[in-house]
C-alpha cells in the first residue's frame, strides 16, 4: 500500500475553511469516548484532548466538569477553540503544541486522541507512544481512535490493525474495538477505538 494522501496544512484549513464541514468534525462528545468514560467510571480529572482540531471533544468534556487542556499543531485551530469556549462559557486550557516536541506537563488522568496518531509517519510512532504514556498519570487512560485496516481505499489517514496498536503499546492496550469514525463523511469510515492503560 502506498502512503495515504495526507490532509492539507492544518492552519490553512482552520483559517479559510468551514470548520463544520471538515471530515473529522463531530459536534458532540465522541460516542466511543463517552462509553469508555462510563465503563471506567471516570467522572472528573485532568484531560488532554490531543490534536483537538475544532475542539468539540475538549468543549464537551469541559462542560462535564473535567479540567481540560486542548492541544494542536495549528494556531488557527487553537484560536477557533478559544473562541468557541468563550461563546459557550466554559474553561479550556488551549496550547499550540507538537506532541513529538511537546512542552506539555503531565500527569493527565485521560488523554484522548482521535486524529493525531493515525496521521503520523510510521517512523515517529514509537516516539509518540513513549511521549504520550509519559504524560499519563499512573492508572490513567489513553483513549485512541484511528482509521481501521477495514476501511477501503487510501485517502485520508493511515490504517491500523489491532496488532499494530499492540506493537506500539504492548500489554498496556487493554481493549481494542471495531467502531466507526464519527464525522461528516457518509458513510462513517471504519475505525478502531483502543483503551490503553498508563
C-alpha angles and dihedrals in degrees: 000000000000121000109281119248108263124221120262121270108305098226092054092052094053095040098050109015134083099256094206090060096055112118093242097046113123115167099208135046111296107262092226092052090047091053092047093052090052093045093053096038093240110163103148142013144092113315132189117204097201115205089007096184107176090005098234093137094046091050094048091050093047089052087056091056101260120143097243133195116188117199132183140158090234118084088195091056091049091049089051092051091048091054092047092050091051092048092050095043097238131128118239124166104227123200134176100221144153108219089210090058097024129178092186118124122215166206102122122177091210133019117190121195119178099155116017111068096048093057096049119106110256093246091062098050097090089052090050092051093051092047097046095044087050090058094054124096117236106285090010120140135239109201107197127189120191139163111270128234085239090070107099124228132028103258116119129006129001117277125237138202121206089254089057090057090048090049091062100034104027119193090348087079096090100169132017117181136183111242141136133269105246112219142100098304119106114242100026111246118251113260147172124235113202128191109205122186120223 
